[in-house]
Amino acid sequence: MTITVVGSINMDIVILTDHYPCRGDTIFGNEIRFSPGGKGANQATACAKLGKEAIIVGCVGIDEFGHLLIETMDGNLVNISFIKRSVSKKTGAVLVTIDESAQNTMIVVKGANEELNAIDVDGCSEWIKNSKVLLVQLEIPEEIAIHAMVKAREYGVTVILDPAPAEGITLNVLKYADIIIPNRQEAKCITGIDVIDVQSALDAARFLDKRVGISKSIIKMAEMGSLVYSNGLWEYIEAIEVKAVDTVAAGDSFAGALACAIADGESIVSAAKFATIVSALKVTRLDAQDGIPTMAEVNEFCAIRNLKHYRSNQ
């Protein structure tokens, strides 16, 4: 069961601190960590750790970060055959600050991710054609995201778009997705609706359906849970209460788990429930890819919490 991910590959430079500095302030941090990341790489890693054949189409520089990122994904059994090495740009990097509440802020330097092009995607055509799901995000050039999505749609492959980051989202890229999974900030950027509760999340989902033509969406509301919308029907899924230590890659874990369940033929609601469990476990652990759980770890977490998902009896 193959899932292809077209997206970013970055090194996360993470600073742990008690609180964020105000503008112009200098404060002491508690720890610095270099953590393999990038939304594309994280999502591919989640798919692989959850037992699917995962392929990443992306670009890194010819530098130490690039070497380490490829090595890490290979170690997590992601197919790295379609990662390009840029000779002109360095590997993408993200400066992440995490405070004591586990909330984060990020500054993304795209670097080599900007050099991903249509030829790179076309080189993976046969894999996309034979995939159950294509996962795409927006830390790569928009036209390349669209190119991959159009190709997958032509092959009848389900396209899941994680419309992140919020900055620079256009309606043009949304129309090629079968399912989109925005968080509150992204939903507001797309729809203009401030998602603060279930009703406003439903309003945003209906806007996406009626005004943009996207009939399936999941509006993610972090600790407030998520709203799953499909062809006019909707269901609210409560969040799982955990002690969060690092929310980086929580959304990527959600996306990867969702793709796995959709690839297995599950409904969007069943898939979202599984993704909720996986992302809840992720936020209890530090680092992006290292913190993404395996299927065995998900099942152990579910046994302790008395939780069920579509693969519980397998």
C-alpha positions as CSV (number, residue, x, y, z in Angstrom):
1,M,0.0,0.0,0.0
2,T,1.9,3.0,-1.3
3,I,1.6,6.7,-0.3
4,T,3.5,9.3,-2.2
5,V,4.4,12.6,-0.5
6,V,5.5,15.6,-2.4
7,G,6.9,18.2,-0.1
8,S,9.5,19.9,2.0
9,I,12.6,18.5,3.8
10,N,14.1,20.7,6.5
11,M,16.3,20.7,9.5
12,D,14.5,22.0,12.6
13,I,16.7,24.1,14.9
14,V,14.7,23.9,18.1
15,I,15.1,26.1,21.1
16,L,13.3,25.2,24.3
17,T,12.5,28.1,26.6
18,D,10.2,29.0,29.5
19,H,8.6,31.8,27.6
20,Y,8.9,33.8,24.3
21,P,11.0,37.0,24.3
22,C,9.2,40.2,23.6
23,R,10.4,42.2,20.6
24,G,13.9,43.5,21.3
25,D,14.4,41.3,24.4
26,T,17.2,38.9,25.1
27,I,16.3,35.9,27.2
28,F,18.0,32.6,28.1
29,G,16.9,29.3,26.5
30,N,17.0,25.9,28.2
31,E,18.2,23.7,25.3
32,I,18.9,23.6,21.6
33,R,18.1,20.6,19.5
34,F,18.7,19.8,15.8
35,S,15.8,17.7,14.7
36,P,15.1,16.3,11.2
37,G,11.9,17.9,9.9
38,G,10.0,19.5,7.1
39,K,6.3,18.9,6.5
40,G,6.8,16.6,3.6
41,A,9.5,14.5,5.3
42,N,7.5,14.4,8.6
43,Q,4.4,13.1,6.8
44,A,6.3,10.5,4.8
45,T,7.9,9.4,8.0
46,A,4.6,9.1,9.7
47,C,3.2,6.9,6.9
48,A,6.3,4.7,7.0
49,K,6.3,4.3,10.8
50,L,2.6,3.3,10.6
51,G,3.4,0.5,8.2
52,K,2.9,1.9,4.7
53,E,5.3,2.1,1.8
54,A,6.1,5.8,1.8
55,I,7.9,7.8,-1.0
56,I,9.1,11.3,-0.6
57,V,9.7,13.6,-3.6
58,G,11.7,16.6,-2.4
59,C,15.0,18.5,-2.5
60,V,17.9,19.1,-0.1
61,G,21.3,20.7,-0.5
62,I,24.7,19.1,-0.7
63,D,25.5,19.8,2.9
64,E,25.6,18.1,6.3
65,F,22.0,18.8,7.0
66,G,21.0,17.3,3.7
67,H,23.0,14.1,4.4
68,L,21.5,13.7,7.8
69,L,18.0,14.3,6.7
70,I,18.3,11.6,4.0
71,E,20.0,9.2,6.3
72,T,17.2,9.7,9.0
73,M,14.4,9.1,6.5
74,D,16.1,6.0,5.1
75,G,16.5,4.7,8.6
76,N,12.7,5.1,9.1
77,L,12.1,3.1,5.9
78,V,11.0,6.0,3.7
79,N,11.8,5.5,0.0
80,I,14.4,8.3,-0.6
81,S,15.0,7.5,-4.3
82,F,13.3,10.7,-5.5
83,I,15.1,13.2,-3.3
84,K,17.1,15.7,-5.4
85,R,20.3,17.3,-4.3
86,S,20.7,21.0,-5.1
87,V,24.1,22.4,-5.9
88,S,23.0,26.0,-5.6
89,K,20.9,26.2,-2.5
90,K,21.4,24.9,1.0
91,T,19.0,22.5,2.8
92,G,15.9,24.2,4.1
93,A,15.9,25.0,7.8
94,V,13.3,26.0,10.4
95,L,14.0,28.0,13.5
96,V,11.5,26.7,16.1
97,T,10.9,28.2,19.6
98,I,8.9,26.0,22.0
99,D,7.8,27.5,25.4
100,E,6.8,25.7,28.6
101,S,3.2,25.3,27.4
102,A,4.5,23.3,24.3
103,Q,3.3,26.0,21.9
104,N,5.7,26.8,19.1
105,T,6.6,29.6,16.7
106,M,8.5,29.0,13.5
107,I,10.5,30.8,10.9
108,V,11.0,28.7,7.7
109,V,13.8,29.2,5.3
110,K,12.8,27.2,2.2
111,G,16.3,26.8,0.7
112,A,16.6,23.8,-1.6
113,N,12.9,23.2,-1.3
114,E,12.3,26.0,-3.8
115,E,14.3,24.0,-6.4
116,L,11.8,21.2,-6.6
117,N,10.3,21.2,-10.1
118,A,7.9,19.5,-12.5
119,I,10.6,17.3,-13.9
120,D,11.2,15.9,-10.4
121,V,7.5,15.1,-10.0
122,D,7.3,13.6,-13.4
123,G,10.2,11.3,-12.6
124,C,8.0,9.7,-9.9
125,S,4.9,9.4,-12.1
126,E,4.7,5.6,-12.0
127,W,4.9,5.6,-8.2
128,I,2.2,8.3,-8.0
129,K,0.1,6.3,-10.4
130,N,0.4,3.2,-8.2
131,S,-0.2,5.0,-5.0
132,K,-3.4,5.0,-3.0
133,V,-2.9,8.6,-1.7
134,L,-0.9,11.6,-2.6
135,L,0.0,14.0,0.3
136,V,1.0,17.6,-0.5
137,Q,1.8,20.7,1.6
138,L,2.8,24.2,0.7
139,E,6.5,24.6,1.8
140,I,7.3,23.9,-1.8
141,P,6.5,26.1,-4.9
142,E,2.8,26.3,-5.4
143,E,3.0,25.4,-9.1
144,I,4.8,22.2,-8.2
145,A,2.2,21.3,-5.6
146,I,-0.5,21.8,-8.3
147,H,1.4,19.8,-10.9
148,A,1.7,16.9,-8.5
149,M,-2.0,17.1,-7.6
150,V,-3.2,17.3,-11.2
151,K,-1.1,14.3,-12.1
152,A,-2.5,12.3,-9.2
153,R,-6.1,13.3,-10.0
154,E,-5.5,12.1,-13.6
155,Y,-4.5,8.7,-12.2
156,G,-7.5,8.5,-9.9
157,V,-5.3,8.8,-6.8
158,T,-6.8,10.5,-3.7
159,V,-5.2,13.8,-3.1
160,I,-4.9,15.1,0.5
161,L,-3.7,18.7,0.9
162,D,-2.3,20.1,4.1
163,P,-2.6,23.8,3.3
164,A,0.3,24.9,5.5
165,P,1.8,27.2,6.2
166,A,-1.0,29.7,6.1
167,E,1.1,32.5,4.6
168,G,0.6,32.6,0.8
169,I,-2.3,30.1,0.5
170,T,-4.3,30.8,-2.7
171,L,-7.6,29.4,-3.8
172,N,-6.0,28.2,-7.0
173,V,-4.1,25.4,-5.2
174,L,-7.1,24.2,-3.2
175,K,-9.3,23.2,-6.1
176,Y,-7.1,20.2,-7.0
177,A,-7.5,18.5,-3.6
178,D,-10.0,15.8,-2.7
179,I,-9.6,16.4,1.1
180,I,-8.0,19.4,2.8
181,I,-7.0,19.5,6.4
182,P,-6.5,23.1,7.6
183,N,-5.9,24.2,11.2
184,R,-7.6,27.2,12.7
185,Q,-5.1,29.7,11.3
186,E,-5.2,28.2,7.8
187,A,-8.9,28.0,7.8
188,K,-9.2,31.7,8.7
189,C,-6.7,32.6,6.0
190,I,-8.7,30.7,3.4
191,T,-12.2,31.5,4.5
192,G,-12.0,34.6,6.5
193,I,-13.8,32.8,9.3
194,D,-12.3,32.9,12.8
195,V,-12.5,29.3,14.0
196,I,-13.1,29.4,17.7
197,D,-15.6,26.6,18.3
198,V,-17.5,23.8,16.5
199,Q,-20.0,26.1,14.9
200,S,-17.4,28.4,13.4
201,A,-15.5,25.3,12.2
202,L,-18.7,24.1,10.5
203,D,-19.1,27.5,8.9
204,A,-15.6,27.3,7.5
205,A,-16.2,23.8,6.2
206,R,-19.4,24.8,4.5
207,F,-17.6,27.8,3.0
208,L,-15.0,25.4,1.5
209,D,-17.8,23.3,0.1
210,K,-20.1,25.9,-1.3
211,R,-17.6,28.7,-2.3
212,V,-14.4,26.7,-3.2
213,G,-15.9,23.4,-4.2
214,I,-14.1,21.2,-1.7
215,S,-16.7,18.8,-0.3
216,K,-14.4,17.0,2.1
217,S,-12.4,18.8,4.8
218,I,-11.2,18.4,8.4
219,I,-10.9,21.6,10.4
220,K,-8.3,21.0,13.1
221,M,-8.7,22.9,16.3
222,A,-5.8,21.5,18.4
223,E,-6.9,20.9,22.0
224,M,-10.6,21.7,20.9
225,G,-10.6,18.6,18.6
226,S,-11.6,18.6,15.0
227,L,-14.6,18.9,12.7
228,V,-14.9,16.4,9.9
229,Y,-17.1,17.5,6.9
230,S,-18.0,15.3,4.0
231,N,-20.6,16.1,1.3
232,G,-22.8,18.2,3.6
233,L,-22.6,15.8,6.6
234,W,-20.3,16.5,9.6
235,E,-19.1,15.0,12.8
236,Y,-17.2,16.5,15.7
237,I,-14.2,14.6,17.1
238,E,-13.0,15.4,20.6
239,A,-9.3,15.9,21.3
240,I,-7.5,13.3,23.5
241,E,-6.3,14.9,26.6
242,V,-2.5,14.5,27.1
243,K,0.4,16.4,28.6
244,A,1.9,18.1,25.6
245,V,5.7,18.7,25.5
246,D,6.2,19.4,21.7
247,T,3.5,20.2,19.2
248,V,5.9,20.3,16.2
249,A,4.8,17.8,13.6
250,A,1.5,17.1,15.4
251,G,-0.3,18.2,12.2
252,D,2.1,16.1,10.1
253,S,1.5,13.1,12.2
254,F,-2.3,13.7,11.8
255,A,-1.9,14.0,8.0
256,G,0.2,10.9,7.7
257,A,-2.1,8.8,9.8
258,L,-5.1,10.1,7.9
259,A,-3.5,9.1,4.6
260,C,-2.8,5.6,5.9
261,A,-6.4,5.1,6.9
262,I,-7.7,6.5,3.7
263,A,-5.3,4.3,1.8
264,D,-6.8,1.3,3.7
265,G,-10.3,2.3,2.5
266,E,-11.6,3.9,5.7
267,S,-14.2,6.7,5.7
268,I,-12.9,10.2,6.4
269,V,-14.5,10.1,9.9
270,S,-12.8,6.8,10.8
271,A,-9.5,8.1,9.3
272,A,-9.8,11.3,11.3
273,K,-10.3,9.4,14.6
274,F,-7.2,7.3,13.9
275,A,-5.2,10.5,13.1
276,T,-6.4,12.1,16.3
277,I,-4.9,9.3,18.3
278,V,-1.6,9.3,16.5
279,S,-1.2,13.1,16.8
280,A,-2.2,13.1,20.5
281,L,0.6,10.6,21.2
282,K,3.1,12.6,19.1
283,V,2.7,15.8,21.2
284,T,3.8,13.9,24.3
285,R,7.2,13.4,22.7
286,L,10.1,15.7,21.8
287,D,11.3,16.2,18.2
288,A,9.5,15.9,14.9
289,Q,10.4,12.6,13.2
290,D,11.8,10.9,16.3
291,G,8.6,11.7,18.1
292,I,6.3,10.3,15.5
293,P,5.0,7.0,16.9
294,T,5.1,3.5,15.3
295,M,2.0,1.4,14.9
296,A,3.1,-0.7,17.9
297,E,3.5,2.4,20.0
298,V,0.0,3.7,18.9
299,N,-1.5,0.3,20.0
300,E,0.2,0.4,23.3
301,F,-1.0,4.0,23.9
302,C,-4.6,2.9,23.0
303,A,-4.4,-0.1,25.3
304,I,-3.4,2.2,28.2
305,R,-6.1,4.8,27.4
306,N,-8.8,2.2,26.4
307,L,-9.0,3.8,22.9
308,K,-10.1,2.1,19.7
309,H,-9.3,2.6,16.1
310,Y,-10.0,0.9,12.8
311,R,-6.9,-1.4,13.1
312,S,-7.4,-2.3,16.8
313,N,-8.5,-5.8,16.1
314,Q,-5.9,-6.6,13.4
